[in-house]
Each structure stands twice: as structure tokens, then as C-alpha cells.
């Protein structure tokens, strides 16, 4: 019977104990609330202060009045601090001089008073002592105007043991009352405090403690207090101005083939032009560094939002690129526009259509018969406005509503510039336009709709191409190639303004299984077609006779675009954002590869120029930063959100969105550990600098600590860091590998003693001088200057300090990468700002030797590799830009 009853009694006993503990906690909370209300009522009823004060003179140090701890400036004497509750005298003084600011002072002896459990974090929602976050336990310092000379009295230590619990509750009640008083005083000042920059409760404000102990900033009205290291006597000693180092875009990984067309061409120079995010890339196959003659990549970066389409001028030099509409950092809409630029100099020649397009530019085409004098543009408005522009003057000659259905392609007839063709959802339209003597807006456009007759009308016609004899081939979603020809009567009336011209279907050939995404006319007159579902690339001769074909490997996706290179060489863009090079006989190999969905995970190798990325496409990719190529990739089967290399470089840890994390061998790509902690997503994994521990930050508010073997292959649970009140966002290890600094979603800054048993360090003042092996936490004294005014706490996604501790790189929510000096501990610190990403930048990391910086785009799935130039970098430093305090965010300088 005993054996049968034992297992049942255990859970019941544990449940009773749990209920008992919860009841005790609730009773304590009720006592605290009652005490707080009683204290508040007592303060409100208070009319006359006590007639005498204890110890008005300078007290002599006793056990309750310690000497100043190390690091405390001599201007702050322990005689000016009060431990315990706010005194009645202090409350009476407030109406005359305004409520004093309460700020935390230096630490008190351990035996003096116990820190309340609600004041664990350095910033965030757990704070309960004034608007500032708790500092060294048990001590409050009055931050008052210089003329104030009153000295608050010290608490008496002669209370009996029975009175101590009541005094503790009184201190908690006074802390709550002080919070109410401080909040009211902050609002009543209306932002006139000279120590705070103006801004509403949602703005970021900084407050420098006059006594040199801490600084305070606010995010969404929440106070975050950060303690100043003892070696810094004044914030004015810290560096100001932008850093001497600069960034230069070295390489862009990826190609936008998943959701765009008209995105791949070959220029007269032999360079391949395509786009991703806000950057148009000019790539010379063969690799290697250099400009137009030496291979590698060059970049046109004139756009302010994502590029959607391209067109190459008949001269093979000029390029037109259209961008989508967007919003700036203040939420104001940015208008779509077309840039015409020189591919040799990368200089913008013309800006066309600013204010004339809606939502974005969907398709572009230069005229051919008149050497590219005109440009046709279709925007993404509901009516898909079709317009013709004079390229040299940038003026609009004609405009018309084309259709309410999507338009996927547009082009001029190579034989007659008055003939324009558009295709898209369930339509092929043949347009005739007259220029109206070249006067702006005087031209006209008339439409003839293509009639399918006995042929099945497809749902989409994604592409078309003009043949040398004037006929048109269209590729549709049914896998058919249709030949459109002009009737005999129409062929007798060539030239501009032939309103009677119509095209009809004269032949059909079933070419692919599934949709046809691309058609390309080769120099020898043959046509190439690229299939979607079957991934086949087929060459067609006269009469649509198949001559040769090749199949694209499945992991590259379907054919999106085709361009003809030198000789028999072909360039193929795919729907999985890869750019392939080869021919039909020998096959194709990738020259550019990228992710296909939102990116978040990034880490750099500890001693090689390599880095690893992962994201929502479930791919884990290792990149060679020197060869600018993909070393390997594997399918994680789940979304990867974070990663970190072991210091040996032999293994890498990857955190997934299910609470599962993996350790993989970087050489064999085999999974050596597969562990799950909780059921919520993991936001950060980080090895200690000695490789003995692995910290895993989860959205279940916990940090899991594992002991790691010397080779990193084996892990065992060491403990958990429990104390955050929101999900973990960032964490860093100390240089000795014993401590962790962590940030959370409610802006807490906590410190942990891992070697001592994963204990929370309640006295955060003692951590002010601790050195950190990495600095990726976005909240902390050394980096609080990176936050812009008006921030809601989510504007900065990632931060990384260089290994030489000279600069800090920041990834923000406004598609920008910032470069600050380190330490960045001055409000509104200036920075250098670099654009190019078309979505929020999710992560930034320096390579092991600080020669490069890698940044990830979110939705644009792009990876940018920046070269660090200047002091300590790989090249000469350009002239340091002058400081411009009026720029924002964070007084930034756009580059």
C-alpha cells in the first residue's frame, strides 16, 4: 500500500505547497498595497513638519552611515543621502522648490537594507523607485538645484526587531508614493528640465546625473538608468563627432528573382546588371576586385526604396531603373520615380516622373527604332497608367489608363516606335501613339486588344518578344507560345500613327508544363524560353521547332529571366534568387546566390573571413567573404532566427523559432546536438569567450546556460537565468566568461553571475566597470547615444561593437546602417548613415579582423558586405564629415 500511495501523495503535496506559496505572496502584496495607501494618505494629511530634525550637522560615519564607495565622486558625500523612506522634512520642502528628482546613488553595505523584489532591472517595467530604475540597493540621492543646502536626516537604527518588517513595508510604500510624486512633477515641468531633452512620454530622453553616478534615458516613457564607469569623470571627456572610419559597399549577395521581372540584362561592357533591395548591381562574371575592367561588383545606389524593374538603352550604356513608393522615417510617403543613369560613371542623368506615378513603377522599356529617344513606363496604380516620356528632356508626351488588371511586361516594336505592346493578366494590348510634335502632354495613345479567337485565353501572359520579321511571341501561364502576326492589309500601312494595325494569332506551340516566365531573342534569331514548373530552358528555331534544351536544378528554382552573354554563354535568373551562368550544352552553375525570405540570424567566424546566415526560408548558409560565394547551405526544416560560432570555429549553434536549437559541425554539416528549451522562439545564442558555456535567450523570458565540451560538440544543462519580465532580445558575455549582460523586450538591463550559479546581480552599480567580450546589447551606458529622439524602443534591431573597440555599427528599422564612435555615451551622438537596404535591417556584425561589416535586410532578403575604411580599416580614410547636430535620427550624416 505504501508503494501504491507514494506517487499520488507527492503531486498533491507539491500542489499544496505551491498554493501556500502563492497565498503568502498575495498576502505580502496586499500588505504592501495597504501600507502604500496608508503612507500616501498620511502624507496628504501632513500639514506641519516636525519641529526638530535629527543630526542636522554633518554626521560621522557609522555602520549606517558608510564612507563613499570606490568610484563615487567626492562631490557626493554619504552625508547627503538618505536610506529608507523619504522623510517628512523632504516632503514639506517640495512645494516651495518643485519636486526634487530622485536618483539612485552608490551602493550601501549589504547589511543595511534589502532591495525590494520589484527593483531588479536597470531599466524597464520592473522599476518601482521614482521614474528612475533602481540603482545600488537601499540608497536614494536627491538631485536638487545647486542652491539647495538642506541635509536630510539619517534614519535611526535603534528600532526593535519587531518594528523592522513594518519599516520595510514603509520603505516600499514610500517608494510607491515617490513614484507618484515624481511622475506628477515630470509632467508638470512640461519638458523644461534642463537635464532632459524635450519630448513626449514616448520619446527618448537622456538625463545626466549631476553627481556623475548614472545617466538616464526614457523609451516609451519607461526609465532606463545606466551607471557610469569609474574611469569616466565627465561625459564631456567622451569622443564626439562621427567616427573616422567609413564604410564602402563591397559586395551584395542575392538577386531579386522571386517576385520581380525585367531584372536581368547584359551591358555593352559585358557586365551583368540586376537589382536587389535599393541597389542596382553591375556584376562582371569571373570575380575578383576592381572596377569595370577588373571584375567584381559595382553598385548604383541612387534609389531611396526598392527597385522593381530595369531597362537598358539601345546604346548598352544608359540604364533606366524604377522604384516602388515607400515611406521615410517619419511615415511620410516617398513618391516612386524612374532614374536614368550612366552605367560607366554611375552618375544619374535624368529623374523621370517624380509625382507622376502611384505605388511604384511596374515595367519599363526604351524605344529601339529611334536610338532610345523615348521611354515607356507603366505604374502600379489601380488603372496601371501607361505613359511615354522624352528621355533627353524628362517630359511626359502621352498618358492613358491601360487596364485594371496587372501589367507584367511592356515594350516598343524594334521596327516602329509608334507601336507599343503590353501584356499581363488575361490580356495582350497593342498601342499606337503619336508624339504630338514632341510637345509635353500633346501625344495620344490608342489601344487595340489582342483577340484569342479559337485559342484558350490564358490567365496570365508574363512575357513577350519581338521577332526580326515583326511578329510577336508571347509566353503564357498555360505553357504555350503564341505567335501574333499582322494581317496583309495592316502591313501595307506601316509607320507612325497607323491606327488600323491589329495583330492576330497565327500559330501556337505547347512549350512547357506550367507557366512560361521568360522569352529571349538571341543574336542568331533563335528564341529561348524559360519554364516555371518544369524548370526547362528551351531553344526554338524557325517555326517554333525545339533545337536544344537544359533543365535547371530544382534547388535553384524556376527560370525567371534570361540574358545572352558573349558567345554561347547565357545568364539565367531564378525564382529562388540565384543567378546562373553557363550554356545549354554544358549546363549551368551559380555565380550569385541569396536567401528567399526574411533574414534574422547572422554570425561571423572567429578567425576566418566567413559568416553564417539564416532566416524564414529555413536555409542555413555559410558564406565565403573573400570569394564572395556560398560555401554551403542546408535545410533546417524550421525558421532559423539566431546563430553563433564556437570560439574554435569547429561548430556553430543555431536557434530556431520553436525553442529548438542545433549544433552543427561546420566541416561535415552534420548535426551534433539537437536540444529543445521551452516552446517559444529563441532570439539569441552566444558562446562565452572561452567556449565553456553557451547562453540561449528565449521568448519565454529565460536564459538557458549550457556547459560545453572543448570541441563544442557536447552540451549539458548548467542552469537557467530567471528574472526578466519579458522576452530576451540581446546578451553579451564578460571577457572572463563569468558574467552576462542581457536586454529584454521591456527594456530591462540585467546582469548575471553565471559561474556563481546563474544568479541575478541585484547591485548593478558593481557591474559598471566590467569589461565585455562583445557588445551587442542595444541598451547600456556605452551605447545609449545611438538611440534617436522619439524612439519607441524598437527602432534599433541590432548593434555590434568592433573588435578593436573603436566603432559601433547599428541596424535600424528605417533601412539604414549607422556607424558611431565607441563608446557612444552622449545623447544625440552623430553617425555616418548608409542606405541600400529596402527593408528593416535586422542584424550587423563585424568580421574577425574588423576589415568588413556584414548587414542583413529583413524582407528584402539581401546581404550587404561593407568594407571598413579609414583608421584601422583596409584603406585610406576620407575627410571626416563635419558634425551636424540638426540631422536626425541621432544627428546622422547621410552617405
N, C-alpha and C positions, 0 to 999 in steps of 0.2 A: 504493500500500500504506500509505503514511503516513496518507493521509486516511482509509483504512478502519480503521486501527488506533487512531487518536487517540481516538475516542469510547469505545472499550472500555477503554482504559488509564485514563481519567480516573476512572470509578467505582471501579475496582479500587484505584487509588492512594488515593482518599479512604477506602475501606474499610480499607485497611492503616493509614492514619494514624489513623483512628478507633479501631481495635483497639489501636494503640500508645498512644494517649492513655488509653484505659481501663485498659491494663495498668499504665501509670505511676501512675494514680490508685489502683489496687488495691495497688500496691507501697507507696505512701505510707501508705495506710490500714493495711496490715499493720505497717509500721514504727511507726506511731502506737500501735497496739494493743500491740505488743511493748514499746514504751517505757513505756506506761501501766502494764502489768503489772509490769514491772521496777521502776518507781518505787514502785508500791504495795507490792511485796514488800520493797523496801529500807526503806520507812517502817515496815512492820510489824516488821522485824528490828531497827529502831533502838532501842537501849536507853539510851545515854548521849549527851547533846547535846555539841556541840563545846565545848572549854574556853575558847574566846575568841570574841568577836564583833567584826566589823569595824565601825568607826565607830559606837560606842555613843552618842557625843555628837551634838549637832545638826550635821548635815553642811552644808557650804556649797554653795550652788547650783553645779552644774557642768552639762556638756552632758547628763549622765544624771540630773541632779537639778534639774529646772527650777523656776522660780518658779511660784507658783499662777496658773493661767489666769484670765482675766476671768470674773467671776461666782462664783468659788469663795469661800465664806465664810472669814473669817480664822481661824476655829477649826480649819480643816483645812489643815495645812501640808504641803507636799510631803515634808517630812522624816518624815511618818507613813505614807508609802505605800511599797509595795514593788513593783517591776516584775519580771516574770518569774515564776519558780516560788515556791511557798511555801517559806520557809526551814526548816531543821531546827529552829531555835530555836522557831519558831512551832508546829510540830507537837508539840514537847515541852511547850509551855505549855498545850495544850488540855486534857489530862486533869484538871488542877487547877481550872480556872475554867470548864470547859464549852467546847464548840467555839465559836469566835467566828464571827459571821456575816460572810460575805464579801460585800461590796457594791462596785459599780463606782464609781470616783472620777472626777475631772476628766480631760480629755484630756492625753495626753503628746505631746511633739514627734513629728513624722512619722517622723523617722529613728530613733527609739528602738527600737521593736519592731513587728512586723507582727501585725495582728489575725488570729486563726485564722479559716478559712473557715466554720467551724461556728457562729460567733457573729455572724451578720448581723442578726438581728432583735432588736427591742427587747422582744419578748415572744413566747412560743410555743415550738414544738418545736425550733427550731434552736439554742436556747441550750445552752451547754455549760460555763459557768463558774459553778459553785455553783447554788443554786436561783434566783439572780437572773439576769436576762438581761444580756447583755454591755453594757457602757457604753462610755465613751471608750476607745479601743483601748490595750491594753498596761498598764493600771493597775488594781491591786486595792487596796481600802482595807479595813482591819479595823474592823468595827463592834463595839466591845467595851464592857464596863461602864466607867463613869467612873473607877473606882479603878485600872484597868489603866494603867500608865505605861511599860511596856516599849516600846522602839523597835526595830522590825525593821530589819535591816541592808539596805543597798542592794547590789544586785548589782554585781560588778566588771565593768568594761568592757574589761578588758585581755585578753580571750580572743582567741585567734588565729582567722583566718578559717576554718580547718578545723574549729574547735570550734563555730562558730555554728549549723550545721544540727542538731548534737546538742543544743545548748542550746534551740533552737526546739522540738524534739521533747520535751525535758524539760519545757518550759513547758506544752506540750499535755498531757503525761502528768500533770503536777501539777494542771492544770485538771480533768482527769477524776477524779483522786484527791480533789481538793477537793469535787467534786460528790458523790462517795460519802460523804465525811465530813460535808458539810453536810446531805445528806438524812437521814443517821442521826441527827444532832443535832436536826433539826427534829422527827422522830418521837419521839425520847426526851424532848423537852421537854413533849410532850403538850399543846401549845397554851398553855403558860404564859408564853410570851414576852410581856412587857408591850407590845411594839410591834405585836403581831398580835392581831386579834380572833379569838376561838375559832371552831373549825370544823374539819371533817374535810378530807381531801385533795381532796374535791370541792367545797369551799366557796370563797367569795370572801373572801380576807383581804387587808388592806392593812398595809403596813409602811413607816413614815415613817423615812427615814434621819436619824439624829440630827445629821449634819453638814450637812443641808439641801441635798443634791445631788439626791436622787431619792426617789420613792415606789415601792412595790412592791405588787402585788396578785396574787392567785392565782385562776385559773379552771381547774377540774378538775385541780388540783394543779400546773398549769403557772405558772411565774412570769412576770410582766409588769412590767418596770421602766420607769418614766417619769420623765424629768428635769424638775426644777422650773425654771421660768423665772427668770432672774437678778433680775428685779424683785420677786420674792416672797421676803421674808426669813423668813417663818414661815407655816405653814398656818393659824395662828390668825388671821392678818390677812384671810383669805378670808371672803366672806359666808357666813352660816349662817342656817338657818331657811328656810321656804318662800318663794317669790317673792311680791312684792306684786301681780303680775299674776295674773289668774284667767281661766278660760275659761267661756263660756256657749254652749250648743249653739244655733247659729243656723239651720242647715238640714241636713236629711238627704236625700241623693239615693238613690233606689231604692225598691223595693216588693217584698215577698216574695210573688211570684206563681208562681214556678217550681215549688215543691214544697209549697204550703200552700193550704188552703181556709178558708172562713169568715173572710175577711180584708179585706172592704170593706163599709162601711156609711156612711150619712149621718145625722148627728145633728140634733136639733131646731134647733140654732143654724145649720144649713146647712153646718157643717164636715164634711169627709170624714175618716173615721177608718180607718186601716190600720196595718200594722206592718212593721218590718224590724229584724232583729237583736234587741236587747233593748228597743227603743224603740217605743212606740205613737205614731204621728204623727197630729195633728189639723191638717188642711190646709184652708184656705179658698180655693177657686178664685178667681182674679183677681189673686193675688200681692200683693206689697207688704209692708212690715214692719208689725209691730204684733201685738196680741193678738186676742181673739175678734172684735172689731168691725172690725179693720183688715186682715184677710187674712194671708197668710203661713202659717207653721207654728208650732204649739206641740207640746210633747212630754211624754208621760208616761214617766218613767224609773225607775219603782219596781221593775222586774223585775231579777233577777240573772242570768238566762240568756235564751236566745232565746224570743220569744213565738211561739206556734204557732196560736192561734185567738182569735177575738173573738165577743162577743155584746153587743147593745145592749138595754138595758132598755126596756120599753114607754113610759116617760116621755121617752125620747130624750135623756136626760142621763147617766144612770149607764151605765157600761161594765164588762163582765167580760172579763178577758184571762187566758189560761192560758199558762204557760211550760213548757218542757221541763226535764228533770233535767240537771244538769251537775256539774262538779267545781270546787272552789276551787283557789287557787294551790298548796295543799299536797296536792292529789289527793283530798281528801275529797269524798264525793258531796253535792251540793246537791239537796234534795227539790223536786219540782215542786209548784206551787201556783197557785191562782186568785186574782187581785186584782179586787175590785170597787171602782171609783173614780169620782169625780165629774169629768165632762169640763169643767165650768166652772171649778172651782178646782184641778183636777189633784191632789186630795188622795185618798189611799187611805181607803176607808170600811170595807172588810172584807177579811180574808185568809182564804180558804176552802180547806180540805183539806190543810193542811201536814202531811205524813206519811201522808196517806191515798192518795196516787196513786203510781203507779210509772212510771218512764221519762219521762212527760210527759203533758200534757193535750191530747187529740186533738180534742175537739169540745165545744161549749158551747151552751146555749140557756136563755133566760129564759121562764118561763110568761107567757101573754098574758091569759087569761081572768080572772085574779085580780090584775091590775096588777103582775105581775112578782114575786110573793111567793116563787117557787121558782126554783131554778137546777138544771139537769140537766148532769151532767159525765160524759164518757167518757174514761178514761185510755188510755195506750198500753201497758199490761201485756199479757201473753200472753192473758189472759181478757177484756181490754177491759172493765174493771169499769164498770158503769153505776150512777150514784148521783144521788140527789135531795137538795138542800140547802135549808134555810131561809135566805133571803138576809139577813133582818134579824138573825138570831142567829148565823149561820155554823155551824149544826149540821146534821149528816147525818141525814136522815129515813129513807132506804132505800138499799139497795145490793144488787147482784146481778151475777153473771158474765154478760156478754151473749153473747159468741161468741169463738172463737179466730181468726176471720177479722177482717181490718181493718175498722174502723168509720170511715166518712168523713163522716157527717152525723148530726145529732140535732136534734129539735125537738118542742115542745109543740103540741098542737092548739089553735088560737086559740079554739075553742068550748068546750073541755073540758080543764082542766089535768090530769085523771087519765089522759089519753091521750098517750103519748109514742111517737114514731117514730124508728127508727134505720135507716140503710142503709149499705151498704159492699160488700165483696167477696161477690158471689153471694147477697145476702140483702136482704130488707126485713122488719124486725121491728116489730110493733105491741105496745106495752107498756101495761099498765094498772097504776096504782099507787094504793094507799090510804095516806093520811098517818098513820094510827095516832094520831089526836088530837094530832098535832104533837109527840109525844114523840120525842127523838132515838133513831134506830135502830129504832123500832117500826113503821115502814111496811113494806109488802110490794110486790113487783113481780112481775107475771105476764106471760108472753110468748105472743104468737100470731105464727106465722111466715107471711109472705105467700106464697101459693101461685100459681105462674105458670101452672099448668094447661097449656093448649094452646099457650101462648106460649113462645118460646125464652127460656131462663133466661140472662140476661147474665152476663158475668164480673164486672162492677163496676156499681154503682148509685151514682154520686158525689153526686147531689143530688136533692132533692125540694122540693115547695112545697105548702102547704095552700090550697085554693080557698075562696071565700066560702061555697059551699054545703056544705062539709065534705069534699068529695072531695080526693084527693091525687094530684098528678102527680109521676112520677119520671122522671129522665133517666138513661140507661144507656150502657154502653160500645158498644152496637150502633147508637147513634144514634137510638133510639126513645124516644118519650114515652109512658109508660103511665099510664092513668087508673085509680085504685083507688077503688072505692066500697063503702059498707056495704050489706049486704042489708036487706030490709024488716023482717025480724024483729029485726035488731040495732038498727035505727033507732027501734024502739019502746022501747028500754031505754037512754035517754041518761043521762048523769051519771056521777059518780064511782063507781068500783067495778064498772062493767058488764063482768063477766068474759067474757060471751058475744060481745063485739064482735069482728067479723072484717071484713077488707077483701078484696075480690076485684077482679081486673082487669076493667074494663067496656069499655075502648077502648084502641087502640094507634095511634100515628101515627109514621111514619118522618120524622124531622125533620132529621137531619144525617148527613153522611158522617163516620164516626168517632164518638168518644165525645162525650157532652154533659156539659160541666163545670159549667154554672151554669143555674139557673132563678130567675126573679124575678117576683113578683106585683106588678103596677103598681096605682096608685090607681084607675084606671078599670076594673079587673077583668081586663084582658088580661094575658097571660103572655109574658115574654121568655125565650128560650133561647139559650145560647151554645155554639157548637160548637168542638171541638178541631181536628180535621184540616182541616175546611173553613173555619174562622175566621169563620163566619157568625153574625150576630146577627139572630134572627127574632122578630117579634111575632105572637102567636097570639090569635085571638078565640074565642068560644064554639064548642065542638065541634072545637077544635084546627084552625081554619081559619087559614092563614097570611095575615096582613094586610100586613106590610111587613118588609123585611129590609135588612141592610147587611153589607158584608164588611170585616173588619179587615185592614189592610195586612200583608203577610207578615213584614216585618221587626219587627213588634211581637209576633208570636207568636199563639197561640190565646187564646180567651176563657177566663179563669179565674173571674172574679166579676163580677156586675152589681149596681149600686145605682142607685136612682132619685133624681135631684136635683130641683130646683124646676122646675115646668112640664114641658116635654117633655125636659128635659136628662137625660142618662144618664152615669154613671161606669162605666167598664169597666176591670177589671184583667186583665192578660195574663200568659201563661206566660213571657214574656221580660222580666218585671219592669218593665212600663210601666203607667202609669195614664192612660187616655184619657178625654177629655171631649167630648161632642157629642150628636147625636141621629141617628135613623135616616135622616132626610131630608137633612141637611147633611153627614153623615159625622163622623169623629172626629179629634181632634188630641191629641198628647201633652201632659200637664201635669206628669207626673213620669216620669222615666226612670232606668234604672240598668243596671249590669252583671249578668250572669247566672252568673258563676263567680268563682273565687278571684282576688283583686286583689293586684298587687305593684308595678307601676310607677306613679310619681307625680312630677310636677314642676310648679312654679308659674312663671307668666310673669314675665319680668324687670321689667316696668313696668305691667302691667295686672292687674286682679283676675280672672285666669283661671288655670285649671290643667288639666293633662292626665293621664289615667289609662289603664292598660292591664292586661291580665291573661289568665287562662286561657281566657276566652271569645273571645279573638283580636280583640277590638274595641279600637280606639284612639279615645278620646273626649276632646274638648275641651269644658270646662265654663265657663260664664259665672258667676262667683261673685257678681256683683251682681244679675243677673236670675234666678239660681238655675235655670238652664236649660242643656240640652245645646246647644252651638253647632254641633258636627258630630261625626260618628263615621265611621270607615272600618273595613273588614275587613282585618286584617293577614294572614290565612290561616295565621298561626302564633301561638304564645303570646308575648305581649309581657311582659317582665319588668322593664324599666327605661327611663327616658326623661329627657331634659334639653333645655331650651330654649337656643338660641344667645343670647348677650347682646343681639343685635339684635332678638330675638323673631321674626325672619322665618322661621326654620326650627327644627325640633325633631328630635333624634336619638332613635331607639327601638332598644333592644336586644332580641333575640329569643332563644328557647330553643335555637336550632340553631347559634349562633355568627354568625348573620347580623344585620346592623344596617342600619337605613334612616335616611335624612334626608328629611324631608317639608317642603314649603312649607306654612306654616300658613294661608295665604290660599286657595291653589288646591287644597290637599291632595294635590298631585302628589308622587311620589317622585322626588327629585333625585339621590339616591345610594343604591346598593344594594351593600353590600360584606360579605364573609364573612371572619371571622378565626377559624380553628380550627373544630372541630365540636362544641364544648360550649357550654352556655348562658352568656349574658352576664348578669352580675349588677349592673353599674353602668356608666353612661355619664355623662361630665361634661366640659363645656366649660370652658376656662380663662377667668378673668375678663375678659381682653382679647379672647376669641373666636378667638385664633390657633391654639389646639390643642384637640384632642378626645382625651380619655383613655377607654379602654374596658377595663373589668375583666372577665376571663373566668374560667370554671371550669377552664381549662387552666393556671391559676396565673400567667398573664401579663397585663400591662397594655400594650395597644396604643396607641401615640401617633400621631395624625394631624395634619398641618398643614392648616389650614382657611382658605379664602378669606375675604375681608372680609364677604361676604354670607352665608357659611356654606354655600353650595350645593356647593362643590367641596372634596374632601378628598384628601390624598395621604399615604402612609405615611411617618412621620418616624422611627420607631424602636419598640423594644419594651423594656419594663422587666421583666427576668428576674431572679428571686431569691427569690420567695415559694415556700414549700414546700407550700402548699395554695391552694385557690381564693380568688379575690379577693372580698371582701364589701363594702367601702366604700372610697372615696377622696375626697380633697379637694385643691384647688389652693391654692397660696400666693397672697397678694394681688398679688405682682408677676408671677404667671403663669409662674414658672420652676421651681417645685418641686411635688412631690406627696407627700402623706402617704397611706398605704394600710394597710388591715387585711385579714387573711385568715382562712380558716376555722380555722386552728390558733392564732389569737390573736397573730399577729405584727403588729408596728408597724414599717413600713419607710418610709424617706424616699428620694426620688429627685430627682436633678438632671436635669430634662428638657431645659432649654436647653443644658446641657453634654453632651448625648448620651445621655440616659436612663440615667445612671449611678446606681448604688446608693450612697447616702451611708453609709459604714460608721461614721463618727463621728457618732452620733446626738445626742451631747451638744451639738454645734454647732447643732442644729435646735431647741433648747429655746425660743429667743426668736423663732422665725419666726412671722409672722402669717398666718393662713389666711383666704382669701376666704369660704369656707363651712366649717362644722364638722358633718359628717355621720358621721365615723368614730366608732364606738362605743367604741373604745379610744384613750385618750390622757390626758395629765395633766389637761387642763381638764374632763374629763367622767367620770373614773373613779369619782366619788362616786355616779353614777346606778346602779351595779350593786348588786343586793340580795345579802344574805348567802345562801350556799347555791346561788348561781347555777351552772349548768352551762355557761355560755358562750353559750347560745342563747336565753336569756330575753329579751334585748333585740334586737328586729328592726330598729329604725330609730331614728335620733336626728337632731335638727335644731336648730341654734342660730339664734335670731332675728337679723335683720339689724342690729338695734341692739345686739346682743351683751349683752342683759340676761337672757334666759331660754333654757333648753334644753327642748325637747319630746322625749319618749321614747315609743316604741311598744313594748309588751312582749308576751309570749306568753300573758298572762293576761287578755286582752280589755280592757286599760286603757291610757289615755293619761296620762302623767305630765308635770308642769311643775316644773322645777327652776330655781334661780338659776344664772346663769353668771358666773364659772366654777364648776363643780361639782366641786371637788377636795378634798372632805372625806368620809371614809368614812361610810357610812350617812346621807348627806345627806337631809334631809326634802323631801317633794314634795307637791304637790297632785295628787290622783288622780281621774280622770274615767272613768266607766263608760258603757256604752251599746252598745259593740260586742259581738257574740255569738260572736266567734272571735278568733284571734290578730290583733293589729293589726300590719299589715305595713309601713306607712310613714306618716311625718308630715312635713309641710313647711309653713313659714310663707309667706304671700303677700308680695309685693314690699315692701309698706309695713308689715308686721307687724300689720296690723289683724285678720287671720284666720289660723287654723291649720286645715289640712286633714289628716284622718286616714283611712286605708283599713282596712276589715275584710278578713280573709282569706276564709274560707269563706262568711261571711255576705254577701259582695259589696256591702257598704254603704260609702258615702262620707259622712263627717261633716264639716261646715264649722262650726268653732268661732269665736266672736267673742272677741278678746283684750280683756279689760277691765282697768282699773287703770292703773298707771304706764306711760305711753307708749301705752296702749291707746285704745279707742274709747268708753270710758265710765268712770263713777266706780268707784274701787276699793272693794270691800267690806272689812270689817275683816279684817286679816291674822290667820289662824288661829295659835294658839299651837303651838309646837314640841312634838311628841310623840315622843320618841326610841323609845318602846316599840313603835310601829307598824311594820309590815313589809308589803311589802318596802320597803327603803330609807327606813324611818321615814316612811311616807306618810300623808297626811291624805286620807281619802275625801271626795269632794264629790258 
